[in-house]
Amino acid sequence: QVQLVESGGGLVQAGGSLRLSCAASGNIFRLIAMGWFRQAPGKQRELVARISTGGTIFYTDSVKGRFSISRDNAKNTVYLQMNSLKPEDTAVYYCAGQTRDAAWGFWGQGTQVTVSS
């Protein structure tokens, strides 16, 4: 099993910044990638950013140039730096772990990000 614990959400004004953290523990060797998803009210959960164990990074188009995903292997922690936040970024953000079968099988509890206009 893999345990994921997020932190760092909160309320921020438009144009502001937040940094989310996701600490992983357990059988993390099973993971090929870590990612951040978000789900806004009434919308489907979407993949925001992904970083593989090899360092390959993906961003969804709406956050390119504003969000940055990184990892600290010594701390088994993944970060999502979010700059120039917009009200449409408001959502519950989830950290997730991807295994070799491509499934996102491990999830954190979620952290609320609210951007006020």
HELIX and SHEET records of a PDB file:
HELIX    1   1 ILE A   28  ARG A   30  5                                   3    
HELIX    2   2 ASP A   61  VAL A   63  5                                   3    
HELIX    3   3 PRO A   87  ASP A   89  5                                   3    
SHEET    1   A 4 VAL A   2  SER A   7  0                                        
SHEET    2   A 4 LEU A  18  GLY A  26 -1                                        
SHEET    3   A 4 THR A  77  MET A  82 -1                                        
SHEET    4   A 4 PHE A  67  ASP A  72 -1                                        
SHEET    1   B 6 GLY A  10  GLN A  13  0                                        
SHEET    2   B 6 THR A 111  SER A 116  1                                        
SHEET    3   B 6 ALA A  91  THR A  99 -1                                        
SHEET    4   B 6 LEU A  31  GLN A  39 -1                                        
SHEET    5   B 6 GLU A  46  SER A  52 -1                                        
SHEET    6   B 6 ILE A  57  TYR A  59 -1                                        
SHEET    1   C 4 GLY A  10  GLN A  13  0                                        
SHEET    2   C 4 THR A 111  SER A 116  1                                        
SHEET    3   C 4 ALA A  91  THR A  99 -1                                        
SHEET    4   C 4 TRP A 104  TRP A 107 -1                                        
END                                                                             
